[in-house]
Amino acid sequence: MVSGNGLTRQPGGPQALVTKPVIAYTSDAPQTLTTTVAGTQVTVTATPTSYRWDWGDATTDTTTDPGAPWPDHTVHHTYATTATDVTITLTTTWTATWSLPDGTTHDLDGTLTTTDTATPFDLVRPLAYLTDDAEHAQGH
């Protein structure tokens, strides 16, 4: 019934820099399913309640915050070492209710979980190049 709300990573390209934050976020939108049970319309609504961010480097964070894109980002991770094919995995925990057409709402027992993954990326070190453009411009 419930599928993940997706996972976005910034920067979104094939590489990210070590020592610089990698931002991750998802949507906190509830998901709704309407069906008929014994001739009565029943609406089931699942709402995300927590997010477990597995950063792919043996570290995890659990939040109640779905994160946000730059510049308002609230969920991010700074990697310490270079690596290839790093994948961020998000496990979302959901609670659910069911309601009848008369507005009566009931909690469903237990929780649901979904998993989303970001596109794999490489962690690289920034490279700095010294040039003598200033000297060249002055004729030296």
C-alpha positions in Angstrom: 0.0 0.0 0.0 2.7 2.5 1.0 5.6 3.3 -1.2 8.5 5.6 -0.3 8.3 9.3 -1.0 11.6 9.3 -2.7 15.1 10.5 -1.7 17.0 13.4 -3.2 20.7 14.1 -2.7 22.5 17.4 -3.2 24.8 17.7 -5.0 23.1 15.4 -7.4 25.9 14.6 -9.8 28.1 11.6 -10.0 30.6 13.0 -7.4 30.6 14.8 -4.0 33.5 16.3 -2.1 34.7 14.9 1.1 34.8 17.5 3.9 31.7 19.2 2.4 28.1 18.4 3.5 26.0 16.2 1.4 22.3 17.1 1.7 19.5 14.6 1.7 15.8 15.1 1.9 12.4 13.5 1.1 8.7 14.5 1.3 6.7 14.2 4.4 3.4 14.0 2.4 0.9 11.4 3.7 -0.3 8.7 1.4 -4.0 7.9 1.1 -5.8 4.8 -0.2 -9.5 4.5 -0.5 -11.1 1.1 -0.9 -14.5 -0.6 -0.2 -14.8 -3.1 2.7 -18.2 -4.9 3.1 -19.9 -2.3 0.9 -18.5 0.6 3.0 -15.9 3.1 1.7 -12.8 3.1 3.9 -9.9 5.6 3.6 -6.5 4.5 4.9 -4.0 7.3 5.5 -0.3 6.6 6.2 1.8 9.4 7.6 5.6 9.4 7.9 6.8 9.6 11.5 10.6 9.0 11.4 13.4 8.8 9.0 16.6 6.7 9.3 19.4 8.0 7.1 22.1 5.4 6.3 24.9 7.4 4.8 26.7 4.4 3.2 29.8 4.9 5.4 28.7 2.9 8.4 27.0 6.0 10.0 23.3 6.6 10.5 21.0 9.3 11.8 17.4 9.0 12.8 15.2 12.1 12.6 11.6 13.2 12.6 12.6 15.8 10.0 12.3 14.9 6.3 15.1 17.4 5.5 15.0 20.2 2.9 16.9 21.3 -0.1 19.7 23.8 0.0 19.9 26.5 1.3 17.3 25.5 4.0 18.8 22.0 4.4 18.4 20.4 7.8 19.6 16.8 7.1 23.2 16.5 5.9 26.3 14.4 6.3 30.0 15.2 5.9 32.1 12.3 4.7 35.7 12.0 5.9 37.3 9.7 3.3 37.1 9.1 -0.5 35.0 6.2 -1.7 33.3 4.9 -4.8 29.7 3.9 -5.4 28.4 5.3 -2.1 24.6 4.9 -1.7 22.5 6.8 0.8 19.5 4.7 2.0 16.4 6.1 3.7 14.1 4.0 5.8 10.9 5.8 6.6 8.6 4.6 9.4 4.9 5.3 8.9 1.8 5.2 11.1 -1.7 4.8 9.6 -5.3 5.5 10.4 -8.5 4.4 8.7 -11.6 6.4 8.4 -15.3 6.0 7.4 -17.4 8.4 5.4 -19.0 9.7 8.6 -15.6 11.0 9.7 -14.9 8.4 12.3 -11.2 7.8 12.4 -9.3 4.9 14.0 -5.5 4.2 14.4 -4.2 1.1 12.8 -1.9 -1.0 15.0 1.8 -1.2 14.3 3.9 0.7 11.8 5.0 0.4 8.2 8.4 0.9 6.7 9.6 1.9 3.3 13.1 2.1 1.8 14.4 4.6 -0.8 17.9 4.8 -2.1 19.8 7.7 -3.8 21.8 7.2 -7.0 25.3 6.0 -6.1 28.1 8.5 -6.2 31.8 8.8 -5.7 33.4 10.8 -2.9 36.5 12.7 -4.1 39.0 15.2 -2.7 38.9 18.7 -4.0 42.0 19.5 -6.1 43.7 22.9 -6.1 45.9 24.1 -8.9 48.4 26.9 -8.5 48.8 29.0 -11.5 51.0 32.0 -12.2 48.4 33.9 -14.2 48.9 37.0 -12.1 52.7 36.9 -12.8 52.0 36.3 -16.5 49.6 39.2 -16.7 52.3 41.5 -15.3 54.8 40.3 -17.9 57.0 38.2 -15.6 
